[in-house]
Amino acid sequence: MAYDTILVEQKGAVALITLNRPKALNALNRQLITELLSVYDALIAGGTTRSAVLTGAGDKAFAAGADITEMNGQGPADMAAFSALGHRMGARIETAPFPTIAAVNGFALGGGCELALSADFIHAAEEAKFGQPEVNLGLIPGFGGCTRLVRRVGVAWARELVETGDPISAAEALRIGLCNRVVPRAQLLEGALKTAQRIADRGPCAVRAARDVLLQTQDLDLVRANAFEMTAFGLVSASADSQEGMTAFVEKRPAKFQGK
Ligand code: CAA
């Protein structure tokens, strides 16, 4: 399927998804968000994608936020609906049956930072800049910037980023745990794709179950969280893949996972 604002390339079991509005620094308008939801729906329905890399077209931006031109002049009902659309996008990425790595190639501001936070983890180019500048516009983050950011970097940094609106460098983002690694831009995509491929080579049922546990337990107390993990551990051991993985280890051969 062709999209106006997104490029999708299937590289075996890895999907490379590129936000493609470089002239507007890949700003997230309704069309782009709706198309991104469709991309994920199609990849999920296809059933063969085991991991994805999400990046931005051009060398300046991952995404410079929600589209300010489109938001300008809208009333509260439309703005609330836009926020709901952005949250649907974040939830779709976060709860998809496969992980997404955000390869942040430049500005990840406002909705762009929030989109990256919906991914499982973030790799960044040295030139990347992260921030939640909404307060400069008299707004607040609307796509999960307050909620996911605090869970990723803790309340102190979330407060500073959201309340000042100041951007931080990739090096600072690395230091506070917002991104996992920072690499020269020329190596960003190749590295993220390699990591995505390594995930795709693992047992798909196991990767999916592990993501579920990591996501669903993050706000549970330890006793409930551990109970959730124990149940998921038992369930995933019923998969053919887990039998194959353990048998392959014992037989000293590579496992052949089928996602079953
Ligand atoms: N929305 C719409 N258009 C945007 C945009 C955005 N968020 N960010 C950049 N653009 C457009 C610019 O208007 C410009 O378009 P024209 O060439 O037609 O004038 C083009 O992209 C290039 O941008 P600049 O000329 O500004 O590039 P720069 O290198 O001088 O500055 C920048 C880069 C610092 C990222 C600057 O563009 C900027 O501050 N952008 C806005 C960042 C922002 O405030 N993001 C938060 C949006 S609100 C939000 O996201 C709410 C939410 O949580 C849901």
Residues whose N, C-alpha, C, O or C-beta is under 5 A from the ligand:
A	BS01	CAA	K23 A24 L25 A27 A64 G65 A66 D67 I68 T69 F107 L109 G110 G111 P133 E134 I140 P141 G142 F143
